[in-house]
Amino acid sequence: MVKLVAEKLVRIIATAELEAQFIELSKRHSVSGYTVVDARGAGASGIQHGLMDIDSNILFLMVVPPERLNEVMEDLAKMIRRGHHLMALVSDTEVMRRQKDLP
């Protein structure tokens, strides 16, 4: 049977201008990787359709070990307090890690 590791999936929806800060945040907290996807939609900030740089959003995803989640969320909270518009969603997930003995 394949072993799965319990982790936290952090999904951040924010303006594309914050991508570099999220990458730095992931490095600072030793997150092993991340995924960035262009995002469109509507919410409290209005419609985000991505036709101009000022209204382009991204979905930034990273898998975080549970013991590091609080420090990641604290950094995101600091960004919100500085006035950045972002939404962070956290959920439990399980990850199949690369192992030399996997078939």
C-alpha positions in Angstrom: 0.0 0.0 0.0 1.2 3.5 -0.8 1.9 5.7 2.2 0.2 9.1 2.3 1.5 12.0 4.4 -0.9 14.3 6.1 -0.3 18.0 5.1 -2.2 21.3 4.7 -3.1 22.7 1.4 -3.0 26.5 1.4 -4.7 28.2 -1.5 -4.3 32.0 -1.9 -6.3 34.1 -4.3 -4.7 37.5 -4.8 -3.6 40.1 -7.3 -0.8 38.8 -9.6 1.4 41.6 -8.3 1.9 39.6 -5.1 3.3 36.5 -6.8 6.9 37.3 -6.0 6.0 37.9 -2.3 4.3 34.5 -2.1 7.3 32.8 -3.7 9.5 34.5 -1.1 7.1 33.4 1.7 7.2 29.8 0.5 11.0 29.9 0.5 11.2 31.5 3.9 9.1 28.7 5.4 10.9 25.9 3.5 7.9 24.9 1.4 9.2 22.5 -1.1 7.1 23.7 -4.0 4.2 25.8 -5.2 1.9 26.1 -8.2 0.6 29.4 -9.7 -2.5 29.6 -11.9 -4.2 32.6 -13.5 -7.6 33.2 -11.9 -10.7 35.1 -12.8 -13.9 35.6 -10.8 -15.9 38.0 -8.7 -15.9 38.8 -5.0 -15.7 41.6 -2.4 -13.1 43.4 -4.7 -15.4 43.3 -7.7 -15.0 41.4 -11.0 -11.5 40.3 -11.8 -11.3 39.4 -15.4 -7.6 39.8 -16.1 -7.8 42.2 -19.1 -5.4 44.6 -17.4 -2.5 44.1 -15.0 -4.3 45.9 -12.2 -7.2 43.4 -12.2 -5.3 40.1 -12.9 -5.5 37.5 -10.1 -3.6 34.4 -9.4 -4.4 31.2 -7.4 -1.2 30.4 -5.5 -1.1 26.8 -4.1 1.3 25.3 -1.7 1.5 22.2 0.5 2.6 23.0 4.0 3.5 20.6 6.8 1.0 21.1 9.7 3.7 22.2 12.1 4.6 25.2 9.8 1.0 26.3 9.0 0.7 28.8 11.7 3.8 30.7 10.8 2.7 30.8 7.1 -0.7 32.1 8.1 0.8 34.8 10.3 2.8 36.1 7.4 -0.3 36.2 5.2 -2.2 38.0 8.0 0.6 40.6 8.1 0.2 41.2 4.4 -3.6 41.7 4.9 -2.9 44.2 7.7 -0.6 46.1 5.3 -3.6 46.5 3.0 -3.1 43.7 0.5 -6.3 42.1 -0.8 -6.0 38.3 -0.6 -8.0 35.3 0.5 -6.3 32.3 2.0 -8.1 28.9 2.2 -6.6 26.0 4.2 -7.7 22.4 4.0 -6.4 19.0 5.0 -4.8 17.0 2.3 -2.7 13.9 1.9 0.3 13.7 -0.3 2.1 10.8 -1.9 5.7 11.5 -1.5 8.4 10.3 -3.9 10.0 7.2 -2.6 12.7 5.1 -4.2 10.8 1.9 -3.6 7.5 2.9 -5.3 6.7 0.6 -8.1 
